Amino acid sequence: MRIVITGGAGFLGMRLARKLLERGTLTDTSGQKRDIRSLVLLDIVAPLTAFDDPHVASIGGDLADPAVIERAITPDTDAVFHLAAVVSGHAEADFDIGMRVNLDATRALLERCRKLSAPPKFVCASSLAVFGGPLPDPVPDDAPLTPQTSYGTQKAIGEMLVYDMTRKGFIDGRSLRLPTIVVRPGKPNKAASSFASGIIREPLAGVDAVCPVAPTTRMWVQSPRAVIDNLIVGHEAPAAAFAHSRSINVPGICVGVRDMVTALRSVAGDTVADRVKWQLEPATDKIVATWAANFAPKLGPALGMIADTDFETIIRAYIADEQIRVV
């Protein structure tokens, strides 16, 4: 199989690539297990960390450029993991770039897949931001899409395109509505949810971190380990497992922000946890407040998707994976 990962230079893209290389095989649209012979990482810049593997190729370029897309998605492409996106806070602050990357580039990718010799599998990283406003608690799989942000709207439109092109037989698509991924390594980004990683990552590194939302704020979260496993489950799921939709609410756990800091205190001690400073930022708080925080997913678990056991486990996994020395 020839696999393309958009956002391949990002931390999820790199982790997914490593996991796929470890597996060595994936299931194609006919249900046959096949060897992964080529793995293409597509991003605005090629990944800085080189893979010492002849099966991996990197392409840097504008995802909204048809020439770049055509170079990456060749006629023999069997599957696409579409992870690239302009994150929530950035998409809200800059409407045009959000539309260009989150919507226009997604459609361009789908149009390219439509022209391939055989319909590829297309795994799209969507978001729970497609939900908003008054919702049941917990939110069921079939809740109406009522996004309250530009990012959520762009993701919702992308889901509809994935479903319709699947219905037409152009692709074998599935959209995975991911929880907030915690703890993300590296530096803060423009995602409204970035603080959820920052209030764990920075204190563990000996740096103060500002929490811009109320302590009572709840979030639906998942660890990087679990989300990578669930992306692969989403790919491997047979078409027969779906009914009227190709969208999946990915399992997670509902955690209050105050409880996140309590878990950090339990794992790393008072000195570390006291580095979290509570300072409300209305713009961020307004965005996060539109997100549903508790879900009752049925299809995802039925397909084999998993949730983390608790937030302390998520923190300990981050410390282990990133080889953190708590200071």
C-alpha positions in Angstrom: 0.0 0.0 0.0 1.0 3.6 -0.6 -0.1 5.8 2.3 -0.1 9.7 2.4 -0.2 11.6 5.7 -1.0 15.3 5.5 0.3 17.3 8.4 3.1 14.7 8.4 5.6 17.0 10.0 3.4 17.5 13.0 3.7 15.5 16.2 0.6 13.4 15.5 1.7 12.9 11.9 5.2 11.7 12.9 3.8 9.4 15.6 1.3 7.9 13.2 4.1 7.3 10.7 6.2 5.5 13.3 3.2 3.4 14.3 2.4 2.4 10.8 6.0 1.4 10.1 5.9 -0.7 13.2 2.7 -2.4 12.0 4.0 -2.9 8.5 0.5 -3.6 7.1 -2.9 -2.0 6.7 -6.2 -3.2 5.2 -7.2 -1.9 1.8 -10.7 -1.0 0.6 -11.4 -4.6 -0.4 -10.6 -5.9 3.1 -7.2 -7.4 2.2 -4.3 -6.9 4.5 -1.3 -5.6 2.6 2.2 -4.5 3.2 3.0 -0.8 3.5 5.5 -0.2 0.7 5.5 3.6 0.7 4.7 6.2 3.3 4.5 9.9 2.2 4.6 12.7 4.8 3.1 15.9 3.3 3.3 19.2 5.2 4.0 22.9 4.6 7.6 22.0 5.4 9.2 18.6 5.2 9.7 16.9 8.6 12.9 17.9 10.3 13.3 14.5 11.9 14.5 12.1 9.1 13.2 8.5 9.1 15.9 6.0 8.5 13.6 4.0 6.4 13.5 3.6 2.6 9.7 3.3 2.6 9.3 6.9 3.8 9.3 10.0 1.6 8.7 13.7 2.7 7.1 16.4 0.6 7.0 20.1 1.7 4.5 22.5 0.1 1.3 24.3 0.3 -1.5 21.9 0.9 -3.9 24.1 -1.0 -1.7 24.0 -4.1 -3.1 21.4 -6.6 0.4 20.8 -8.0 1.7 19.8 -4.5 -1.4 17.6 -4.0 -0.9 15.9 -7.3 2.8 15.3 -6.5 1.9 13.7 -3.2 -1.2 11.7 -4.1 -0.1 9.7 -7.1 -2.5 7.4 -9.0 -1.4 4.4 -7.0 -2.2 5.9 -3.6 -4.3 3.5 -1.4 -5.0 5.6 1.7 -4.8 9.2 3.0 -4.7 10.3 6.6 -5.7 13.9 6.5 -4.4 15.5 9.7 -3.3 18.9 8.4 -5.4 21.9 9.6 -5.3 25.5 10.8 -6.1 25.1 14.5 -9.2 26.5 16.2 -7.9 29.8 17.6 -6.1 30.7 14.4 -9.1 29.8 12.3 -11.3 32.0 14.4 -8.8 35.0 14.3 -8.1 34.7 10.6 -11.2 33.5 8.7 -9.6 33.5 5.3 -6.7 31.2 6.2 -9.0 28.9 8.1 -11.3 28.5 5.0 -8.3 28.1 2.7 -6.6 25.3 4.6 -9.5 23.6 6.5 -12.0 23.7 3.7 -10.5 24.5 0.3 -7.5 22.3 0.8 -9.7 19.5 2.1 -11.9 19.7 -1.0 -8.8 19.8 -3.2 -7.5 16.6 -1.6 -10.8 14.9 -2.0 -11.0 16.0 -5.7 -7.6 14.5 -6.3 -8.6 11.2 -4.6 -11.7 11.2 -6.8 -9.5 11.0 -9.9 -7.4 8.0 -8.7 -7.7 4.7 -10.5 -9.4 3.1 -7.5 -11.2 4.8 -4.5 -8.7 5.2 -1.7 -9.5 5.1 2.0 -9.6 8.6 3.4 -9.3 9.2 7.1 -10.1 12.8 8.0 -9.2 14.2 11.4 -12.4 16.2 12.3 -13.2 17.7 15.7 -15.8 17.8 18.4 -16.0 21.5 17.7 -18.7 20.5 15.1 -21.0 20.4 18.1 -22.0 23.5 20.1 -24.8 25.4 21.8 -27.4 23.6 23.9 -26.7 19.9 23.8 -27.7 16.8 25.8 -25.2 15.8 28.5 -23.7 13.4 27.5 -23.8 14.1 23.7 -24.9 11.1 21.6 -23.4 10.1 18.3 -26.4 11.4 16.4 -26.6 14.9 17.9 -27.1 17.6 15.3 -24.0 19.5 14.1 -24.3 23.0 15.5 -20.8 24.5 15.4 -20.3 27.8 17.2 -16.8 28.7 15.7 -15.4 29.0 12.2 -13.1 26.1 12.9 -16.1 23.9 13.8 -18.0 25.0 10.8 -15.1 24.2 8.5 -14.7 20.8 10.0 -18.5 20.1 9.7 -18.5 21.0 6.0 -15.4 18.7 5.5 -17.3 15.8 7.1 -20.2 16.4 4.7 -17.9 16.3 1.8 -16.2 13.1 3.0 -19.6 11.5 3.4 -21.0 12.6 0.1 -17.9 11.5 -1.9 -18.1 8.2 -0.1 -21.8 7.8 -1.0 -20.9 8.5 -4.6 -18.2 5.9 -4.6 -15.3 8.3 -5.1 -13.5 7.4 -1.8 -14.0 5.1 1.2 -14.1 7.9 3.8 -14.3 8.2 7.5 -14.2 11.4 9.7 -12.9 11.0 13.2 -14.1 13.7 15.6 -11.0 13.8 17.9 -11.1 14.9 21.5 -8.6 17.5 22.7 -5.2 15.8 22.6 -3.3 16.1 25.9 -0.4 16.3 26.5 1.1 17.7 23.3 4.9 18.1 23.3 6.8 21.1 22.0 5.7 24.7 22.1 2.2 26.2 22.5 0.2 26.7 19.3 -2.8 28.9 18.3 -5.4 26.3 19.2 -7.8 27.5 21.8 -7.2 24.1 23.5 -3.4 24.6 23.6 -3.6 25.6 27.3 -4.8 22.1 28.2 -1.3 20.8 27.3 0.5 23.9 28.5 -0.7 23.6 32.1 0.9 20.2 32.3 3.9 20.5 29.9 5.3 23.8 31.1 5.1 23.1 34.9 6.8 19.8 34.4 9.6 21.7 32.6 9.9 24.1 35.5 8.0 27.0 33.8 4.9 28.8 34.9 1.8 28.3 32.8 -1.3 30.5 32.5 -4.7 28.7 32.5 -7.0 31.1 30.6 -10.3 29.4 31.4 -12.4 29.0 34.5 -11.3 26.1 36.8 -14.8 24.6 36.4 -14.4 24.2 32.7 -14.7 20.6 31.5 -13.1 19.1 28.5 -13.3 15.8 26.5 -9.7 14.7 26.2 -7.4 11.9 24.9 -3.7 11.0 25.1 -1.5 11.0 22.0 -1.0 7.2 22.5 -4.7 6.6 22.3 -5.5 8.9 19.4 -2.9 7.2 17.2 -4.4 3.8 18.0 -7.8 5.2 17.2 -6.8 6.7 13.9 -5.6 3.3 12.8 -8.8 1.7 14.1 -10.8 4.2 12.0 -8.8 3.3 8.9 -9.2 -0.5 9.5 -12.9 -0.4 10.1 -14.8 -2.1 7.3 -17.2 -0.1 5.2 -20.0 -2.4 6.3 -19.6 -1.1 9.9 -21.1 2.2 8.9 -24.7 3.1 8.2 -26.0 6.6 7.3 -22.9 8.5 8.3 -19.1 8.2 8.1 -18.5 10.4 11.1 -17.3 8.9 14.4 -17.2 10.5 17.9 -13.9 9.2 19.2 -13.9 8.0 22.8 -12.3 10.1 25.5 -12.7 11.1 29.1 -14.4 14.1 30.6 -12.1 16.1 32.9 -12.5 19.4 34.6 -9.5 21.8 34.3 -9.2 22.0 38.1 -9.0 18.2 38.1 -6.3 18.3 35.5 -4.2 20.4 37.9 -5.1 18.1 40.8 -3.8 15.1 38.8 -0.6 17.0 38.1 -0.2 17.7 41.8 -0.7 14.0 42.5 1.9 12.9 39.9 4.5 15.6 40.3 3.9 17.4 43.6 2.9 20.8 44.9 5.9 22.7 43.5 5.1 21.7 40.0 1.3 22.1 40.3 1.6 25.6 41.8 3.3 26.8 38.6 -0.2 26.9 37.1 -1.5 30.5 37.3 -5.2 31.1 36.9 -5.8 34.1 34.6 -9.0 34.3 32.6 -8.6 35.3 28.9 -12.1 36.1 27.6 -11.3 35.3 23.9 -10.1 31.8 24.7 -12.7 31.1 27.3 -15.4 32.1 24.9 -14.3 29.6 22.3 -13.7 26.7 24.7 -17.1 27.4 26.4 -18.8 26.5 23.0 -17.4 23.0 23.1 -19.4 20.0 24.5 -17.4 18.3 27.2 -19.1 15.0 27.7 -20.0 12.3 25.1 -21.6 8.9 25.0 -19.9 7.4 21.9 -21.3 4.0 20.7 -19.9 3.5 17.2 -16.3 4.3 18.1 -16.1 1.7 20.9 -18.0 -0.8 18.8 -15.2 -0.4 16.1 -12.6 -1.0 18.8 -11.6 2.5 19.7 -10.3 3.1 23.2 -10.4 5.8 25.8 -7.7 6.5 28.5 -8.4 5.3 32.0 -7.8 8.6 33.8 -5.9 11.9 33.6 -3.1 10.8 35.9 -2.4 8.0 33.4 -2.2 10.5 30.6 0.3 12.6 32.5 2.5 9.6 33.4 2.4 8.5 29.7 3.6 11.9 28.6 6.5 11.9 31.2 7.5 8.4 29.9 7.2 9.1 26.2 9.0 12.4 26.3 11.5 11.2 28.9 10.7 14.1 31.2 12.8 14.8 34.3 10.4 16.5 36.6 11.9 19.8 38.0 
